[in-house]
Amino acid sequence: MVSEKNWIAKVDSMVDILVDVVEDIPNPTNLFYIVERITESTTKTLCIYNVTDDRANQQYTLTPNNTVCDEPGTGCHKYRLNVIPSSPLQQGVTLAFNCRCINVTTFQKG
């Protein structure tokens, strides 16, 4: 809850993505990493970036992370981390998500 004006929220996020690629598929991992702020019924995207990896025929873990600063204004806010495929997953690619976390720290501006 931000009760005064002139506050900044530092939003740290990360996720472990377990990738299993059972075939020789070109560019098997192509995901969007999205951090959003939700205030009442309004959603604002704070960052979106592409996570890619081209390893094939193996299991591996990706751990993308991001830090973004937000000026949310007064009120109660929720922050959300989404990791979604940028296109339909190819057959032979399996994803599992672990340790998704988001930490928000507020600081007075100035």
C-alpha angles and dihedrals in degrees: 000000000000107000100176137042123254098047126136124207117213106206117198118185139172142162137191111228116195109205124194116187112181098180139043096268121163113239095353096174118059114149141159118231108204130183116192139179118219118200114178102309097338122099121197121189109226097181140354125184138166122250114198137171129172102198113130138190094028148076119249142156127238119197109192117180138177141189119204133170121225134188099208102172123222121324141056116312136184125204123210134193118205126182112189135165112261088217133007112298113258119243108267095036120106125183129194125182124214137170096016106178140171124188123190123196122181126214132182110250118244 
